[in-house]
Amino acid sequence: MFERFFGNERVVTALERMIAHDRIPHTLLFAGPAGVGKATLARRFAARLLGGADRIEQDDLSLPHNAARIAERDKWPAERRNEEPLLFASHPDFVTFAPDGPLRQITIAQMRFLREQAQFKPLEGARRIFLVDQVDRANEPAANSLLKTLEEPPEHLILVMTAENPYDLLPTVRSRAVLLWLGPLSDDEMARFVKERGLDQPERRIALADGRPGVAVALDLAEYDRRRQAMLGLLEAAAGASGFGDWLERSEALLGRGEQFEFALRVLLGLLEDLLILHAGGGRIRNFDCRAELEHLAARVSFDWLRAAVARTDELLDLLRRNIQRTIALDAMVLQLRQIPGVRASSANG
């Protein structure tokens, strides 16, 4: 088994057998929820084939120096980002292409560079391995450029792609890859992972991570609590528990870069999931430390309201790849949800 990789033993075993029998596809697609370990597994897989695990692990996007580099590029003009496509290559035969720019997209400039680099022979061994992380964030021109490499891959190249939703990919891209699904870890697996990492507030991290070890590690609980407070304010206004004016005062907390807004929306989805559980009669929820507040909200709204709130949040997540007016979009969501029949009215004005 791959060293210190937790969970998804079925997928790990399949990869081990590919290596043992030297029957490795030219293209692999690891699919599953964000933070479940797809890119981590790709790096472990590459290290087994290429060696140099320490160098390959330097391309982990969650490492501070890599995160800082990605954030710095947000300030660059688009022309400069196109001239210098984002990639990480601490090992000469392992290259990672990651989403770039404020909209966090895989760009055509990156995929053209990938195609050019794919022709070069390995420097240290018999193979080169390219990782396209979050390939479902490729725009259509980038996906079409990638397809050209997939149609005629060089003999020495193994292409590993990760995607949260593989059905966001062009069918012609998806059909050329061997698809391996990674699922959330069990509670026992998460408990072992959190203990080995020595993470603080383990109970909260396990609950909020929902089986995703990458989330458990990366989660800034103070920042999460700040975003959650803002999202609770949105839900209170949208459910009529407070006035629209109260929401306007709190919405300024959401201003920031695109990934901060995406984080806020994913916090919102987690809260809505908890509300659905409580609305259906209760059970274990992620945000157990604010259960009373959520129970109060769950009693105010209908199932139709909850369904509409989830649908609108999903729509906003899809729109993040465009340059939308974020606070205006949230204001519109609040107003739309306040109009749904069956929501108990508040005496607050707004």
N, C-alpha and C positions, 0 to 999 in steps of 0.2 A: 504494500500500500504506500501511497505517497506520504512522505514525512509530514506530520503535524497538519494533515488535512482532515477536517472533521465533517462527518456526515456523508450522505450520498454514496454509500459503499458500492451500490450497483453500478453507478457510472464509473467510479474509480476502478472497479474490477474489470469493466469492459475496456478501459484504457490500458490497464495492465496486460490484458490478453492481446491487445493490438501490438503492444511493444514486444511481448514474449514471442509472438508469431511473426513479427516484422511485417504486419499487414496493416499499415497505417494509411488512412485515407488522405488525399491531398487537401481536403477541406472538412473541418469539423465545426459544428455550430453548437455551442453550449447555451441552453435557454433556461430561464428561470427568474425568480424575483430578484430585484436589485439587492445586493449585499449577501446573497446566498453563497458566494464563493466561486463564481464562474471564472473571473480573471485570475484569481488565486490558483485555481485548478489548472488553468492554461499555463501559468508560470511553472507550476510543479511538473506538469507534463513536459514542458520544454526542457526543464532542468534534467529530467531523466534521459532525454534524447541527446542533449547537447553538453551536459555538464555545466559547471560554472554557476551553480545555484545562487551563490552570494551576489554575483553580478546581475543575474536575471531579476532577483528580488529587489534590486535598486530601482526597477521600473514600476514598482507598486504605486499606483496613482494616489493612494492615500498618504504616502510619506510626505512630510512637511515640505521638503524641497521641491517635490513634484507638484504638490498642490499650489505652492507659491508661484511656480513657473506658469501653471495654467491660469491662475488668477491675474498675473501680470500681463498675459497676452490679451486679456479682455480690454486693456487700455490701448492696444495697438489698432491702427486703422486696418480695415479689411484687406487693403492692398498689401500691407506688410505681412499679414498672416498668410496670404496666398503665396507670397514670395518665399516664405520660410515655413513650410507645412510642419505642423506639430507632430513629433514622434519622439520616442524614447528608445535608446539603443545602448544600454550599458554593456551588453554582450554583443559582439559584432555579428553574430548569427541569429539574434533574437531581437525583433523590432516590434514595438507597441505603437499603434495608432489609436489616439483617444479623441473624444469629442472636443471641439475647439470653439473659441469665441463666446460671446455673451449668450448666444442661443444654444450652445453646446451641441454642435452638429459635427458629424463626419463629413468633411468637405471634398469637393472634386479635386482640389489641389493635393490633398493627402492621398487620394486614391490614384491619381496620376503618378505621384511620386512612388507609391507602392508598386505600381505596374513597372516603372522604370527599374526600381531596385530589385524586383523579383528575378530579373534576368541574370544578376550577378551570382557567381558561384560562392559557396560557403568559404569562410576564411579559416575556420578551425576544425571542421568536421565534414560529414557527408550531407548535412541538411541545413537549411535555413528555415526558421519558423517566424511567421508574422502573426501578430495578434491584433485584430481589429475589435477593440473594446466598444461595446454598445453600438454595434453595426446597425441596429434598428433606428439610430439617429442619423443615418446617412440620408441626405436629400436625394432626389431622383437622379440628377446628373452624376453624383458620386456613386450611387448604386449601379448605374449603367457602366461607369468606368471600372468599378470593381468586377462587374460581370465579365468584362473582357479578360481579366486575369483568371477568373474561375473557369472560363471556357477552355483555356489552353495553359494550365499551370506548368511551370518548369518542373522537371523531374525531381529536383532537389528541394522544392518548396513545399512546406506544410503551412496551410493557412487556417488559423483558429479564429473563429468569430464568437462574440457573445451578444446575446440579445435578451431583453426582458420579455418582449413579445415577438417571436419569430414571424408571426403573421403580419407584422408591419413591414416585413421585407418584401421585395419583389419576388413573386413565385419562382422566377427563373434563377434568382440568387439562392433561395431556400432549397430548391430542388437539387442543387449541385453540392449540397453539404450533407454529411452524416449528422443527424440531429440527436443530441443527448440532453435530456431534461434533468435539471437539478431542482430538487424540492427543498422546502424549509426543513431545518433540523428539528428533531424531537426535543422535548423539554430536557430529557436526560443528557442528550448530546450538547445542548446549549449550556446546561449547568456545568458539564465537564470543561467546555470551551472557556466559559467565563472564569472558572476557577483557575485553569491553567494560565490564563492571561492576567490574573490578579486584578480584575476590573472592580472599580468601586460601585456601590449600590447595585449589586448583582441582580436582586429581585426585580428592580425597575428595568434594568437593561434587558433582562430576559423577556419581560412582558412586552416592552416597547419594540424589541427587535423582531418579535414574531417569527422566530426560527431562522433569522438571518444573522450569522456571526459577524459579517462585515458591518452591519448596522450597530450591533452591540459594541464593537470596538470604537467606531467613529463617532458615536452619538455624544454630542456636547449637551449634557443634561440641563445646564443653565440656559443655553440658547434654546433648547427644546421647550423649556418651561416658558420662556418669553414668547416664543411663537405660539405655543398652546394657549396662553392667556389671550393673545390677540384673536385666535381662531374661536375661542369660547365666546369672546365678545361678538364676533360675527354671527355665531349660532344663536346667541341670545337675541340679537337684533332681528335676525331672520325668522326666529320663532315667535316674535312679538313679546319676548320677556323684557326687552328694553327698547328705547326709542332709536330711530335711525340716526339721530344726532349723536347719540352715545357711541355708535359704531364709527361715525366719521372722526370723532376725537381719537379713537384707538387705532384707526387704520394706518396712521402714519408709521406705526411700528413695522409695517410690512415693506416699506420702501427699501430697496437695495438691489443687488445684482440678481440676475435671473435665477441662479441656483438657490438663493435665499428665498425667493418667492416660491420656487418649486418645493423647497423644504416645507414652507408654510402650508402649501396645498396638501402635501402628503401627511402632515400633522392633522390637517382637517379631515382627510379621509379616515385616519385612525379614530378620530373622535366620532365620526359618523358611524363607523363600524360598531363602536361601543354603544352608541345610541340605539342602533338596530337590535343589538343583543338585549339591552335593557327594555326596549319597547316590546320585544317578544317574550318577556318574562324574566329576564335576568340570566346571569351566568358569569363566567370569568371574562373580564375586560382588560384591555391594555393599560388604560389610564385609571388604575384602581385607586390612586391617591386622590382623585377628585370624583369619586363615584357619586356622592350625594348631589353634587352640582349637575352631573350628567343625568341622574335619575329625575331631577326636577325638570330638566329640558325634555327628556323622553316622554314625560307625562303631558307635555304641552302639544306635541306634534303628532301627526298621523303618519301612517306608513307611506301614503302618497307623497307627503312632504319629504320624508327621508329619501325616498326613491328619487325625487326631483333634485334634492341636494347632492346626492351622490352623482347623478348624471351631469349636473352642472359643474361639479368639481372635476370630473373626468374630462369634460369638454375644455375646461381651462388648462388642464395639464397638456392636452393635445395642442392647444393654441400657443403654448410656451415656445414652440419652435418658430413662432412668428413674433414680430415686435409689437405686442399688444400693450395697451394702456392698462397696467396691472390693477391699480387701485380703482379705476373706473369700472373695470370688469367685475371686481368684487362688490362694488357698490350696486351694480346692476343685479348681481346674484342675490344680494340681501333683499332688494326691493321685489324681485320676482318671487322669492320664497315667502315674503310677507303677504302676498296676494293669494296664496294657495288656500282653498276652503278647508275648514276643519282645524286651523291653527288657532289656539286660544288667544284672544286679543289681550293686549296689555293696556293699562291705564296711562302708560308713558306716551308722551307726544312724540312725533317724529315721522 
